Amino acid sequence: MYRPFLEYLEKELFSRFDLSSRPIPAGLEANVSNRGKNQATIQSWCYECPQLRKIRYTYIDAGASAQVFNSVIYPSYYYDIPLLGIDLLSFGKSKILIVLDFQPLFQEESYLEKYIEPMGPLREKYNDLAQKLEMKFYDANQYFPSIYCLLKQMQRQ
């Protein structure tokens, strides 16, 4: 379901940057699980370049039960910019969750004003897609400025 997004990201990254592979710990590059209703395949990729110290993405394909594409892009230490997180998740035929966020490196007011505040108009433009972040396992607001996170859980029709 989300494989075209993975392919698009990979195509764009390779066309714009001189990427080299980063090692992934043994056993985590690819795996197959038969524990659930459907067999699940999990595959991860990891790259780096001078501008981006780490680009990691993972795809989980459990057929109709679950499809997950997750990616985090870490800028080089030379750049004072947030990380980019991408999560595209589908569970069964009815639940879809999409999260695109910039994860601030620092919580200082000046940093948030410089990198997070400019995202405000985009968030307002798509306000109907936003939902309150209610995390059960940790305080998301400790890591993500909640007023700027966009996420939507949709029911397929």
MOPENOR-V341954 format. One record per pair of residues at least 24 apart in sequence whose ideal C-beta (glycine too) atoms are under 8 Angstrom apart, sorted by sequence separation. I is the first residue (numbers start at 1). J is the second residue. D is the distance in whole Angstrom. If there is no record, write none. Layout:
# MOPENOR-V341954
i:j:d
I:J:D
I:J:D
This chain:
# MOPENOR-V341954
i:j:d
22:46:4
38:62:5
39:63:7
51:75:7
52:76:6
53:77:6
66:90:7
81:105:8
123:147:7
126:150:6
21:46:7
22:47:6
37:62:8
38:63:4
40:65:8
51:76:6
66:91:5
80:105:7
123:148:5
21:47:6
22:48:5
36:62:6
38:64:7
40:66:7
50:76:6
65:91:7
66:92:8
20:47:7
38:65:5
65:92:6
120:147:8
123:150:6
19:47:4
20:48:6
37:65:5
38:66:8
51:79:7
64:92:7
120:148:7
122:150:8
19:48:7
20:49:7
36:65:6
57:86:8
64:93:7
116:145:5
119:148:5
19:49:5
36:66:8
18:49:5
72:103:8
80:111:8
17:49:4
18:50:8
22:54:6
116:148:5
82:115:5
112:145:6
13:47:7
17:51:6
22:56:8
81:115:6
82:116:7
10:45:8
17:52:6
19:55:7
104:143:8
103:143:6
104:144:8
103:144:6
104:145:7
13:55:6
101:144:6
102:148:8
10:57:8
101:148:8
9:57:7
101:149:5
101:150:7
99:149:7
100:150:6
6:57:6
99:150:7
99:151:5
6:59:6
98:151:7
97:151:7
98:152:6
97:152:7
3:59:7
96:152:8
97:153:5
2:59:7
96:153:7
3:61:8
95:153:6
96:154:5
95:154:8
95:155:7
96:156:7
94:155:5
9:71:6
94:156:5
6:69:6
93:156:6
5:69:6
2:67:6
1:67:4
2:68:7
3:69:8
2:69:4
9:86:8
5:88:6
2:88:5
2:90:7
1:90:6
